[in-house]
Amino acid sequence: MVVLRQWSNLVGTCVAVIAAFVVSTLLTVPTYAQDLPFSIEATETCLADLPRGADRDQCVGAAAEVCRKAAEGQDAMGPCIGQELAYWTARMQASFAMAISRAESKDFDARAMNIPPQHQEDALNALQDNWNVYRESACKFEQTLWGIEDSNSATALLCQMVLVAQQTFYLEAVALVD
């Protein structure tokens, strides 16, 4: 019964997450970036082709780089990174939703078996809140290293993209822990 409820919750969460991913990706693309030749395919192909256990960080930015090269002379680095950042942000939000669903189920199951819950949902929410503060602080610091004040610069967006991708990988792993 518990497994069936967890499966039902996971399927419902996955459907909601996919819909949210599509909507958020479409809504977060700035007007100036809509004409860029962006496709996430290079990043996804890189990730799919990695051997098991390989460092996935090496694939982060692959789509942005293909976009920049295909833009043919346009100043496209920032907008291309921004588009890949939107992908990673949506994927991170989806993985967080799945991890929260898993945490809720674990806490619910513990209460149902009269075992003290571990309060995984609260801990995961606190972790993500603190990670958001870390990301903002780390990227602001990165900007100071380069003397850049614009938070939409390629440097600032690159920092965010890398950190969001790394958090995505972490949350995806957490969502799969049983």
N, CA and C atoms as an extended XYZ file, in Angstrom:
534
Properties=species:S:1:pos:R:3:atomname:S:1:resname:S:1:resid:I:1 pbc="F F F"
N         0.824       -1.186        0.000 N   MET     1
C         0.000        0.000        0.000 CA  MET     1
C         0.875        1.259        0.000 C   MET     1
N         1.888        1.253        0.873 N   VAL     2
C         2.785        2.405        0.959 CA  VAL     2
C         3.546        2.583       -0.352 C   VAL     2
N         4.014        1.466       -0.933 N   VAL     3
C         4.756        1.539       -2.191 CA  VAL     3
C         3.856        2.070       -3.305 C   VAL     3
N         2.612        1.624       -3.346 N   LEU     4
C         1.674        2.088       -4.365 CA  LEU     4
C         1.422        3.589       -4.226 C   LEU     4
N         1.270        4.072       -2.994 N   ARG     5
C         1.062        5.504       -2.765 CA  ARG     5
C         2.298        6.288       -3.191 C   ARG     5
N         3.475        5.762       -2.872 N   GLN     6
C         4.712        6.443       -3.276 CA  GLN     6
C         4.827        6.491       -4.796 C   GLN     6
N         4.510        5.383       -5.468 N   TRP     7
C         4.576        5.338       -6.923 CA  TRP     7
C         3.599        6.339       -7.519 C   TRP     7
N         2.388        6.387       -6.991 N   SER     8
C         1.368        7.317       -7.483 CA  SER     8
C         1.824        8.765       -7.287 C   SER     8
N         2.381        9.053       -6.123 N   ASN     9
C         2.901       10.404       -5.858 CA  ASN     9
C         4.033       10.749       -6.814 C   ASN     9
N         4.932        9.782       -7.065 N   LEU    10
C         6.074       10.032       -7.945 CA  LEU    10
C         5.610       10.290       -9.375 C   LEU    10
N         4.659        9.501       -9.866 N   VAL    11
C         4.146        9.697      -11.225 CA  VAL    11
C         3.483       11.066      -11.336 C   VAL    11
N         2.647       11.413      -10.356 N   GLY    12
C         1.996       12.724      -10.367 CA  GLY    12
C         3.002       13.854      -10.320 C   GLY    12
N         4.027       13.691       -9.504 N   THR    13
C         5.079       14.705       -9.408 CA  THR    13
C         5.825       14.829      -10.728 C   THR    13
N         6.145       13.705      -11.356 N   CYS    14
C         6.876       13.736      -12.632 CA  CYS    14
C         6.082       14.461      -13.712 C   CYS    14
N         4.784       14.204      -13.791 N   VAL    15
C         3.943       14.887      -14.780 CA  VAL    15
C         3.935       16.383      -14.507 C   VAL    15
N         3.761       16.758      -13.253 N   ALA    16
C         3.749       18.182      -12.896 CA  ALA    16
C         5.097       18.827      -13.176 C   ALA    16
N         6.164       18.099      -12.897 N   VAL    17
C         7.512       18.624      -13.095 CA  VAL    17
C         7.795       18.842      -14.579 C   VAL    17
N         7.405       17.902      -15.410 N   ILE    18
C         7.630       18.051      -16.847 CA  ILE    18
C         6.856       19.252      -17.381 C   ILE    18
N         5.613       19.395      -16.950 N   ALA    19
C         4.817       20.545      -17.388 CA  ALA    19
C         5.453       21.849      -16.909 C   ALA    19
N         5.904       21.874      -15.665 N   ALA    20
C         6.547       23.077      -15.131 CA  ALA    20
C         7.829       23.390      -15.881 C   ALA    20
N         8.586       22.344      -16.238 N   PHE    21
C         9.825       22.533      -16.980 CA  PHE    21
C         9.552       23.196      -18.329 C   PHE    21
N         8.583       22.683      -19.057 N   VAL    22
C         8.265       23.232      -20.378 CA  VAL    22
C         7.809       24.672      -20.253 C   VAL    22
N         6.894       24.945      -19.327 N   VAL    23
C         6.373       26.302      -19.164 CA  VAL    23
C         7.466       27.254      -18.706 C   VAL    23
N         8.249       26.850      -17.706 N   SER    24
C         9.277       27.769      -17.193 CA  SER    24
C        10.354       28.031      -18.228 C   SER    24
N        10.723       27.031      -19.004 N   THR    25
C        11.730       27.233      -20.050 CA  THR    25
C        11.221       28.205      -21.099 C   THR    25
N         9.981       28.053      -21.496 N   LEU    26
C         9.417       28.946      -22.513 CA  LEU    26
C         9.260       30.368      -21.982 C   LEU    26
N         8.905       30.495      -20.718 N   LEU    27
C         8.656       31.828      -20.169 CA  LEU    27
C         9.915       32.562      -19.754 C   LEU    27
N        11.021       31.840      -19.540 N   THR    28
C        12.226       32.498      -19.043 CA  THR    28
C        13.187       32.916      -20.144 C   THR    28
N        12.869       32.646      -21.385 N   VAL    29
C        13.762       33.043      -22.470 CA  VAL    29
C        13.511       34.509      -22.806 C   VAL    29
N        14.492       35.373      -22.542 N   PRO    30
C        14.315       36.788      -22.834 CA  PRO    30
C        14.117       37.028      -24.330 C   PRO    30
N        13.443       38.109      -24.656 N   THR    31
C        13.140       38.435      -26.044 CA  THR    31
C        14.408       38.495      -26.897 C   THR    31
N        15.463       39.138      -26.404 N   TYR    32
C        16.680       39.283      -27.192 CA  TYR    32
C        17.334       37.934      -27.490 C   TYR    32
N        17.023       36.895      -26.715 N   ALA    33
C        17.665       35.600      -26.896 CA  ALA    33
C        16.828       34.639      -27.735 C   ALA    33
N        15.626       35.021      -28.095 N   GLN    34
C        14.743       34.102      -28.803 CA  GLN    34
C        15.213       33.797      -30.220 C   GLN    34
N        16.014       34.658      -30.806 N   ASP    35
C        16.489       34.426      -32.171 CA  ASP    35
C        17.822       33.684      -32.215 C   ASP    35
N        18.385       33.372      -31.070 N   LEU    36
C        19.664       32.661      -31.044 CA  LEU    36
C        19.467       31.201      -31.418 C   LEU    36
N        20.486       30.609      -32.029 N   PRO    37
C        20.410       29.204      -32.426 CA  PRO    37
C        20.679       28.272      -31.247 C   PRO    37
N        19.835       28.326      -30.229 N   PHE    38
C        20.086       27.539      -29.014 CA  PHE    38
C        19.320       26.220      -29.031 C   PHE    38
N        20.034       25.178      -28.664 N   SER    39
C        19.443       23.861      -28.445 CA  SER    39
C        20.212       23.216      -27.300 C   SER    39
N        19.520       22.580      -26.387 N   ILE    40
C        20.168       21.932      -25.244 CA  ILE    40
C        20.785       20.586      -25.629 C   ILE    40
N        20.640       20.200      -26.871 N   GLU    41
C        21.073       18.884      -27.337 CA  GLU    41
C        22.538       18.582      -27.021 C   GLU    41
N        23.434       19.527      -27.192 N   ALA    42
C        24.865       19.265      -26.956 CA  ALA    42
C        25.122       18.877      -25.503 C   ALA    42
N        24.461       19.550      -24.584 N   THR    43
C        24.628       19.228      -23.160 CA  THR    43
C        24.037       17.862      -22.851 C   THR    43
N        22.838       17.605      -23.341 N   GLU    44
C        22.186       16.320      -23.066 CA  GLU    44
C        22.948       15.158      -23.706 C   GLU    44
N        23.460       15.362      -24.912 N   THR    45
C        24.244       14.316      -25.576 CA  THR    45
C        25.519       14.040      -24.800 C   THR    45
N        26.184       15.093      -24.379 N   CYS    46
C        27.404       14.943      -23.582 CA  CYS    46
C        27.116       14.133      -22.321 C   CYS    46
N        26.047       14.469      -21.611 N   LEU    47
C        25.695       13.746      -20.383 CA  LEU    47
C        25.364       12.285      -20.676 C   LEU    47
N        24.629       12.043      -21.746 N   ALA    48
C        24.230       10.673      -22.097 CA  ALA    48
C        25.432        9.824      -22.502 C   ALA    48
N        26.457       10.454      -23.089 N   ASP    49
C        27.614        9.715      -23.580 CA  ASP    49
C        28.701        9.498      -22.523 C   ASP    49
N        28.549       10.113      -21.366 N   LEU    50
C        29.564        9.959      -20.322 CA  LEU    50
C        29.571        8.534      -19.770 C   LEU    50
N        30.751        7.994      -19.519 N   PRO    51
C        30.795        6.691      -18.859 CA  PRO    51
C        30.314        6.830      -17.411 C   PRO    51
N        29.794        5.764      -16.882 N   ARG    52
C        29.302        5.765      -15.504 CA  ARG    52
C        30.403        6.235      -14.553 C   ARG    52
N        30.054        7.163      -13.671 N   GLY    53
C        30.997        7.671      -12.687 CA  GLY    53
C        31.845        8.836      -13.165 C   GLY    53
N        31.710        9.224      -14.428 N   ALA    54
C        32.506       10.341      -14.961 CA  ALA    54
C        31.982       11.662      -14.385 C   ALA    54
N        32.826       12.658      -14.389 N   ASP    55
C        32.466       13.983      -13.885 CA  ASP    55
C        31.503       14.666      -14.851 C   ASP    55
N        30.260       14.837      -14.417 N   ARG    56
C        29.245       15.437      -15.282 CA  ARG    56
C        29.440       16.932      -15.487 C   ARG    56
N        30.228       17.560      -14.624 N   ASP    57
C        30.473       19.003      -14.761 CA  ASP    57
C        31.063       19.357      -16.126 C   ASP    57
N        31.784       18.424      -16.741 N   GLN    58
C        32.416       18.708      -18.031 CA  GLN    58
C        31.396       18.965      -19.136 C   GLN    58
N        30.143       18.569      -18.920 N   CYS    59
C        29.103       18.778      -19.937 CA  CYS    59
C        28.355       20.095      -19.751 C   CYS    59
N        28.489       20.684      -18.586 N   VAL    60
C        27.781       21.935      -18.294 CA  VAL    60
C        28.359       23.038      -19.176 C   VAL    60
N        27.494       23.693      -19.931 N   GLY    61
C        27.919       24.762      -20.826 CA  GLY    61
C        28.122       24.325      -22.259 C   GLY    61
N        28.013       23.029      -22.530 N   ALA    62
C        28.230       22.540      -23.895 CA  ALA    62
C        27.236       23.168      -24.873 C   ALA    62
N        25.977       23.247      -24.494 N   ALA    63
C        24.957       23.839      -25.378 CA  ALA    63
C        25.191       25.336      -25.554 C   ALA    63
N        25.593       26.003      -24.491 N   ALA    64
C        25.871       27.447      -24.584 CA  ALA    64
C        27.024       27.708      -25.537 C   ALA    64
N        28.031       26.846      -25.511 N   GLU    65
C        29.187       27.021      -26.398 CA  GLU    65
C        28.793       26.793      -27.862 C   GLU    65
N        27.987       25.778      -28.129 N   VAL    66
C        27.516       25.537      -29.502 CA  VAL    66
C        26.692       26.730      -29.974 C   VAL    66
N        25.839       27.253      -29.110 N   CYS    67
C        25.012       28.419      -29.426 CA  CYS    67
C        25.893       29.627      -29.770 C   CYS    67
N        26.914       29.860      -28.937 N   ARG    68
C        27.807       31.008      -29.159 CA  ARG    68
C        28.504       30.903      -30.510 C   ARG    68
N        28.981       29.720      -30.817 N   LYS    69
C        29.683       29.528      -32.093 CA  LYS    69
C        28.741       29.688      -33.282 C   LYS    69
N        27.501       29.246      -33.131 N   ALA    70
C        26.532       29.320      -34.227 CA  ALA    70
C        25.957       30.728      -34.407 C   ALA    70
N        26.145       31.592      -33.434 N   ALA    71
C        25.580       32.946      -33.499 CA  ALA    71
C        26.307       33.830      -34.501 C   ALA    71
N        27.439       33.373      -35.015 N   GLU    72
C        28.170       34.050      -36.085 CA  GLU    72
C        28.384       35.543      -35.861 C   GLU    72
N        29.232       35.843      -34.918 N   GLY    73
C        29.629       37.226      -34.740 CA  GLY    73
C        28.768       38.034      -33.779 C   GLY    73
N        27.597       37.556      -33.465 N   GLN    74
C        26.776       38.283      -32.490 CA  GLN    74
C        27.433       38.171      -31.123 C   GLN    74
N        27.183       39.140      -30.271 N   ASP    75
C        27.650       39.073      -28.893 CA  ASP    75
C        26.663       38.182      -28.138 C   ASP    75
N        26.843       36.886      -28.284 N   ALA    76
C        25.829       35.942      -27.829 CA  ALA    76
C        26.215       35.145      -26.589 C   ALA    76
N        27.421       35.303      -26.073 N   MET    77
C        27.850       34.457      -24.962 CA  MET    77
C        26.893       34.568      -23.779 C   MET    77
N        26.603       35.780      -23.340 N   GLY    78
C        25.692       35.961      -22.202 CA  GLY    78
C        24.312       35.378      -22.469 C   GLY    78
N        23.683       35.735      -23.593 N   PRO    79
C        22.366       35.167      -23.886 CA  PRO    79
C        22.386       33.644      -24.048 C   PRO    79
N        23.428       33.087      -24.626 N   CYS    80
C        23.508       31.629      -24.776 CA  CYS    80
C        23.646       30.951      -23.415 C   CYS    80
N        24.489       31.510      -22.564 N   ILE    81
C        24.622       30.973      -21.201 CA  ILE    81
C        23.289       31.120      -20.473 C   ILE    81
N        22.629       32.254      -20.669 N   GLY    82
C        21.328       32.477      -20.030 CA  GLY    82
C        20.308       31.423      -20.428 C   GLY    82
N        20.348       31.003      -21.674 N   GLN    83
C        19.409       29.968      -22.127 CA  GLN    83
C        19.739       28.622      -21.479 C   GLN    83
N        21.019       28.287      -21.403 N   GLU    84
C        21.358       27.023      -20.745 CA  GLU    84
C        21.092       27.107      -19.250 C   GLU    84
N        21.311       28.273      -18.656 N   LEU    85
C        20.973       28.463      -17.242 CA  LEU    85
C        19.482       28.218      -17.008 C   LEU    85
N        18.642       28.676      -17.918 N   ALA    86
C        17.189       28.437      -17.787 CA  ALA    86
C        16.895       26.937      -17.800 C   ALA    86
N        17.594       26.197      -18.646 N   TYR    87
C        17.433       24.735      -18.683 CA  TYR    87
C        17.809       24.121      -17.337 C   TYR    87
N        19.005       24.493      -16.827 N   TRP    88
C        19.462       23.910      -15.564 CA  TRP    88
C        18.564       24.322      -14.403 C   TRP    88
N        18.068       25.549      -14.430 N   THR    89
C        17.171       26.005      -13.357 CA  THR    89
C        15.886       25.190      -13.357 C   THR    89
N        15.305       24.984      -14.527 N   ALA    90
C        14.077       24.183      -14.614 CA  ALA    90
C        14.346       22.742      -14.186 C   ALA    90
N        15.488       22.204      -14.597 N   ARG    91
C        15.829       20.821      -14.224 CA  ARG    91
C        16.070       20.721      -12.719 C   ARG    91
N        16.701       21.742      -12.134 N   MET    92
C        16.927       21.749      -10.686 CA  MET    92
C        15.593       21.808       -9.946 C   MET    92
N        14.684       22.663      -10.416 N   GLN    93
C        13.375       22.760       -9.776 CA  GLN    93
C        12.631       21.432       -9.865 C   GLN    93
N        12.748       20.753      -10.987 N   ALA    94
C        12.101       19.447      -11.149 CA  ALA    94
C        12.709       18.421      -10.199 C   ALA    94
N        14.026       18.405      -10.090 N   SER    95
C        14.673       17.439       -9.206 CA  SER    95
C        14.388       17.760       -7.743 C   SER    95
N        14.280       19.048       -7.406 N   PHE    96
C        13.917       19.427       -6.033 CA  PHE    96
C        12.506       18.945       -5.721 C   PHE    96
N        11.575       19.113       -6.662 N   ALA    97
C        10.198       18.652       -6.446 CA  ALA    97
C        10.169       17.142       -6.211 C   ALA    97
N        10.953       16.396       -6.981 N   MET    98
C        10.995       14.944       -6.786 CA  MET    98
C        11.630       14.586       -5.444 C   MET    98
N        12.689       15.301       -5.061 N   ALA    99
C        13.349       15.029       -3.781 CA  ALA    99
C        12.420       15.370       -2.614 C   ALA    99
N        11.668       16.458       -2.727 N   ILE   100
C        10.712       16.826       -1.674 CA  ILE   100
C         9.616       15.770       -1.568 C   ILE   100
N         9.128       15.305       -2.703 N   SER   101
C         8.103       14.264       -2.704 CA  SER   101
C         8.621       13.010       -2.016 C   SER   101
N         9.851       12.649       -2.299 N   ARG   102
C        10.470       11.486       -1.666 CA  ARG   102
C        10.609       11.697       -0.169 C   ARG   102
N        11.046       12.888        0.220 N   ALA   103
C        11.214       13.199        1.648 CA  ALA   103
C         9.868       13.163        2.382 C   ALA   103
N         8.839       13.730        1.764 N   GLU   104
C         7.499       13.689        2.369 CA  GLU   104
C         7.046       12.252        2.572 C   GLU   104
N         7.273       11.415        1.582 N   SER   105
C         6.881       10.011        1.665 CA  SER   105
C         7.627        9.289        2.773 C   SER   105
N         8.913        9.546        2.877 N   LYS   106
C         9.710        8.906        3.935 CA  LYS   106
C         9.197        9.310        5.317 C   LYS   106
N         8.923       10.608        5.499 N   ASP   107
C         8.412       11.076        6.788 CA  ASP   107
C         7.023       10.508        7.060 C   ASP   107
N         6.165       10.452        6.034 N   PHE   108
C         4.818        9.895        6.180 CA  PHE   108
C         4.893        8.419        6.559 C   PHE   108
N         5.730        7.673        5.860 N   ASP   109
C         5.867        6.247        6.139 CA  ASP   109
C         6.365        6.009        7.557 C   ASP   109
N         7.303        6.808        8.012 N   ALA   110
C         7.819        6.656        9.374 CA  ALA   110
C         6.693        6.859       10.384 C   ALA   110
N         5.883        7.908       10.191 N   ARG   111
C         4.769        8.147       11.113 CA  ARG   111
C         3.752        7.005       11.064 C   ARG   111
N         3.514        6.483        9.856 N   ALA   112
C         2.557        5.379        9.702 CA  ALA   112
C         3.039        4.112       10.415 C   ALA   112
N         4.347        3.945       10.544 N   MET   113
C         4.908        2.778       11.221 CA  MET   113
C         5.280        3.087       12.670 C   MET   113
N         4.827        4.233       13.174 N   ASN   114
C         5.106        4.664       14.550 CA  ASN   114
C         6.598        4.762       14.838 C   ASN   114
N         7.316        5.207       13.829 N   ILE   115
C         8.752        5.474       13.964 CA  ILE   115
C         8.913        6.988       13.910 C   ILE   115
N         9.749        7.554       14.769 N   PRO   116
C         9.935        9.004       14.700 CA  PRO   116
C        10.448        9.423       13.318 C   PRO   116
N         9.772       10.358       12.647 N   PRO   117
C        10.228       10.805       11.319 CA  PRO   117
C        11.548       11.559       11.428 C   PRO   117
N        12.284       11.536       10.351 N   GLN   118
C        13.576       12.226       10.314 CA  GLN   118
C        13.443       13.692        9.895 C   GLN   118
N        12.230       14.125        9.587 N   HIS   119
C        11.970       15.502        9.145 CA  HIS   119
C        12.817       15.857        7.928 C   HIS   119
N        12.859       14.931        6.975 N   GLN   120
C        13.647       15.131        5.769 CA  GLN   120
C        13.143       16.310        4.945 C   GLN   120
N        11.823       16.495        4.897 N   GLU   121
C        11.270       17.601        4.115 CA  GLU   121
C        11.776       18.942        4.642 C   GLU   121
N        11.715       19.121        5.961 N   ASP   122
C        12.193       20.378        6.563 CA  ASP   122
C        13.689       20.582        6.307 C   ASP   122
N        14.442       19.505        6.457 N   ALA   123
C        15.891       19.603        6.254 CA  ALA   123
C        16.232       19.931        4.804 C   ALA   123
N        15.498       19.315        3.866 N   LEU   124
C        15.761       19.578        2.451 CA  LEU   124
C        15.381       21.007        2.075 C   LEU   124
N        14.258       21.493        2.607 N   ASN   125
C        13.886       22.895        2.355 CA  ASN   125
C        14.936       23.855        2.904 C   ASN   125
N        15.444       23.580        4.102 N   ALA   126
C        16.488       24.433        4.696 CA  ALA   126
C        17.762       24.373        3.853 C   ALA   126
N        18.110       23.172        3.404 N   LEU   127
C        19.295       23.019        2.563 CA  LEU   127
C        19.171       23.877        1.306 C   LEU   127
N        18.016       23.803        0.639 N   GLN   128
C        17.842       24.548       -0.612 CA  GLN   128
C        17.834       26.054       -0.365 C   GLN   128
N        17.211       26.484        0.723 N   ASP   129
C        17.228       27.911        1.058 CA  ASP   129
C        18.658       28.395        1.283 C   ASP   129
N        19.433       27.620        2.045 N   ASN   130
C        20.823       28.000        2.308 CA  ASN   130
C        21.670       27.928        1.040 C   ASN   130
N        21.389       26.965        0.169 N   TRP   131
C        22.118       26.864       -1.086 CA  TRP   131
C        21.855       28.094       -1.955 C   TRP   131
N        20.609       28.578       -1.974 N   ASN   132
C        20.286       29.780       -2.750 CA  ASN   132
C        21.101       30.979       -2.279 C   ASN   132
N        21.253       31.115       -0.967 N   VAL   133
C        22.071       32.203       -0.409 CA  VAL   133
C        23.529       32.010       -0.825 C   VAL   133
N        24.014       30.768       -0.735 N   TYR   134
C        25.390       30.473       -1.149 CA  TYR   134
C        25.619       30.828       -2.613 C   TYR   134
N        24.699       30.408       -3.473 N   ARG   135
C        24.843       30.679       -4.915 CA  ARG   135
C        24.935       32.180       -5.176 C   ARG   135
N        24.024       32.933       -4.586 N   GLU   136
C        24.043       34.386       -4.791 CA  GLU   136
C        25.349       34.997       -4.294 C   GLU   136
N        25.797       34.580       -3.127 N   SER   137
C        27.041       35.119       -2.559 CA  SER   137
C        28.259       34.722       -3.383 C   SER   137
N        28.312       33.453       -3.786 N   ALA   138
C        29.454       32.971       -4.573 CA  ALA   138
C        29.545       33.708       -5.899 C   ALA   138
N        28.412       33.926       -6.553 N   CYS   139
C        28.441       34.585       -7.859 CA  CYS   139
C        28.705       36.088       -7.730 C   CYS   139
N        28.253       36.697       -6.655 N   LYS   140
C        28.606       38.103       -6.418 CA  LYS   140
C        30.108       38.220       -6.190 C   LYS   140
N        30.670       37.285       -5.423 N   PHE   141
C        32.114       37.295       -5.212 CA  PHE   141
C        32.850       37.093       -6.533 C   PHE   141
N        32.381       36.156       -7.343 N   GLU   142
C        32.990       35.901       -8.657 CA  GLU   142
C        33.016       37.181       -9.493 C   GLU   142
N        31.931       37.940       -9.439 N   GLN   143
C        31.873       39.204      -10.174 CA  GLN   143
C        32.951       40.170       -9.690 C   GLN   143
N        33.216       40.192       -8.376 N   THR   144
C        34.239       41.114       -7.858 CA  THR   144
C        35.625       40.736       -8.344 C   THR   144
N        35.844       39.441       -8.581 N   LEU   145
C        37.152       39.009       -9.080 CA  LEU   145
C        37.452       39.597      -10.451 C   LEU   145
N        36.401       39.833      -11.220 N   TRP   146
C        36.549       40.334      -12.578 CA  TRP   146
C        36.161       41.802      -12.714 C   TRP   146
N        35.787       42.428      -11.592 N   GLY   147
C        35.407       43.834      -11.630 CA  GLY   147
C        34.128       44.077      -12.410 C   GLY   147
N        33.218       43.137      -12.350 N   ILE   148
C        31.963       43.223      -13.108 CA  ILE   148
C        30.815       43.489      -12.154 C   ILE   148
N        30.034       44.507      -12.456 N   GLU   149
C        28.896       44.835      -11.605 CA  GLU   149
C        27.577       44.292      -12.138 C   GLU   149
N        27.515       44.000      -13.422 N   ASP   150
C        26.271       43.558      -14.053 CA  ASP   150
C        25.987       42.095      -13.726 C   ASP   150
N        24.886       41.837      -13.011 N   SER   151
C        24.547       40.463      -12.628 CA  SER   151
C        24.032       39.645      -13.813 C   SER   151
N        23.838       40.291      -14.967 N   ASN   152
C        23.444       39.579      -16.183 CA  ASN   152
C        24.607       39.412      -17.157 C   ASN   152
N        25.814       39.685      -16.694 N   SER   153
C        26.989       39.513      -17.550 CA  SER   153
C        27.238       38.027      -17.775 C   SER   153
N        27.998       37.718      -18.808 N   ALA   154
C        28.325       36.328      -19.099 CA  ALA   154
C        29.028       35.671      -17.916 C   ALA   154
N        29.891       36.413      -17.241 N   THR   155
C        30.613       35.870      -16.085 CA  THR   155
C        29.656       35.505      -14.963 C   THR   155
N        28.734       36.391      -14.644 N   ALA   156
C        27.774       36.128      -13.573 CA  ALA   156
C        26.848       34.971      -13.934 C   ALA   156
N        26.396       34.950      -15.185 N   LEU   157
C        25.503       33.873      -15.625 CA  LEU   157
C        26.228       32.528      -15.652 C   LEU   157
N        27.497       32.545      -16.047 N   LEU   158
C        28.289       31.309      -16.066 CA  LEU   158
C        28.426       30.746      -14.655 C   LEU   158
N        28.713       31.603      -13.700 N   CYS   159
C        28.807       31.181      -12.307 CA  CYS   159
C        27.504       30.530      -11.860 C   CYS   159
N        26.397       31.196      -12.146 N   GLN   160
C        25.098       30.649      -11.754 CA  GLN   160
C        24.831       29.320      -12.444 C   GLN   160
N        25.126       29.246      -13.747 N   MET   161
C        24.856       28.023      -14.500 CA  MET   161
C        25.619       26.834      -13.906 C   MET   161
N        26.889       27.023      -13.613 N   VAL   162
C        27.711       25.935      -13.075 CA  VAL   162
C        27.183       25.495      -11.707 C   VAL   162
N        26.892       26.446      -10.837 N   LEU   163
C        26.413       26.083       -9.503 CA  LEU   163
C        25.029       25.445       -9.548 C   LEU   163
N        24.154       25.951      -10.403 N   VAL   164
C        22.806       25.370      -10.522 CA  VAL   164
C        22.904       23.945      -11.075 C   VAL   164
N        23.758       23.725      -12.056 N   ALA   165
C        23.927       22.369      -12.606 CA  ALA   165
C        24.445       21.420      -11.526 C   ALA   165
N        25.424       21.858      -10.749 N   GLN   166
C        25.960       21.005       -9.689 CA  GLN   166
C        24.890       20.683       -8.651 C   GLN   166
N        24.065       21.666       -8.290 N   GLN   167
C        22.983       21.421       -7.336 CA  GLN   167
C        21.940       20.483       -7.944 C   GLN   167
N        21.730       20.600       -9.243 N   THR   168
C        20.807       19.703       -9.932 CA  THR   168
C        21.287       18.265       -9.809 C   THR   168
N        22.556       18.031      -10.062 N   PHE   169
C        23.105       16.679       -9.955 CA  PHE   169
C        22.919       16.136       -8.536 C   PHE   169
N        23.162       16.986       -7.546 N   TYR   170
C        22.994       16.572       -6.155 CA  TYR   170
C        21.537       16.211       -5.861 C   TYR   170
N        20.612       17.089       -6.245 N   LEU   171
C        19.197       16.846       -5.968 CA  LEU   171
C        18.668       15.637       -6.715 C   LEU   171
N        19.146       15.417       -7.931 N   GLU   172
C        18.741       14.207       -8.659 CA  GLU   172
C        19.181       12.958       -7.916 C   GLU   172
N        20.375       12.978       -7.361 N   ALA   173
C        20.861       11.830       -6.583 CA  ALA   173
C        20.015       11.651       -5.312 C   ALA   173
N        19.693       12.750       -4.637 N   VAL   174
C        18.875       12.692       -3.422 CA  VAL   174
C        17.492       12.122       -3.736 C   VAL   174
N        16.932       12.507       -4.856 N   ALA   175
C        15.594       12.034       -5.235 CA  ALA   175
C        15.556       10.531       -5.455 C   ALA   175
N        16.710        9.955       -5.790 N   LEU   176
C        16.772        8.521       -6.074 CA  LEU   176
C        17.144        7.660       -4.866 C   LEU   176
N        17.579        8.288       -3.782 N   VAL   177
C        17.969        7.536       -2.587 CA  VAL   177
C        16.740        6.861       -1.999 C   VAL   177
N        16.878        5.612       -1.672 N   ASP   178
C        15.737        4.906       -1.092 CA  ASP   178
C        16.006        4.515        0.335 C   ASP   178
